[in-house]
Amino acid sequence: MSLRSSDRQWGSVAKLFHWIIALAILGNGTFGLLMDLAHSPMQKINWLALHKSIGLTVLALVLLRVLWRWGDGHPREEPAPRWQQWAARAVHGVLYVLIVALPLSGWWFNSVTGKPLQWFKLFNLPSLVAKNDELRGLAHGVHEYLFWFLLLVLVAHVGAALKHHLSDNDNVLRRMLPFARLRNGSTSEGERP
């Protein structure tokens, strides 16, 4: 498997970014939702610190992924109606925006609370804004609603990938799976009506 993407499939670096970011978002989102189950205030503080560190890691990884993507190739689009190709590009664009906006909104929320922000207790990050108790509820709401919107867009993304895999029987999903073999005879050059 090549590190770089080709016109037939994603390279191993693009796949690694994709799956690590996806698992980190889903895991950290679940973790964020379950944080109220902490048995003590100290446990909740530790879980919250871990949640923030994972979110910052996702932000760094998605920025690295974007940099890699600019210099990397990409597979040709599978044959599909134009509206599906447009929808796929739109969903990917919205996903990138949300994946950046979600941790930034968490950083903003942390900043308005006036609490320090550490990355895995190794170093502190600066506040994005000054402490502002009046914005605390808004910042938390923005962070939470961005998460739910991201989940909604992810459902569309996964649903489309499964539709391509199960119904269309093309390589859209196969070329992003880590160890999948591409289906022979893919007609990636044309476009379906």
Secondary structure, 3 states (H helix, E strand, C coil): CCCCCCCCCCCHHHHHHHHHHHHHHHHHHHHHHHHHHCCCHHHHHHHHHHHHHHHHHHHHHHHHHHHHHHHCCCCCCCCCCHHHHHHHHHHHHHHHHHHHHHHHHHHHHHHHHCCCEEECCCEEECCCCCCCHHHHHHHHHHHHHHHHHHHHHHHHHHHHHHHHHHHHCCCCCCCCCCCCCCCCCCCCCCCCC
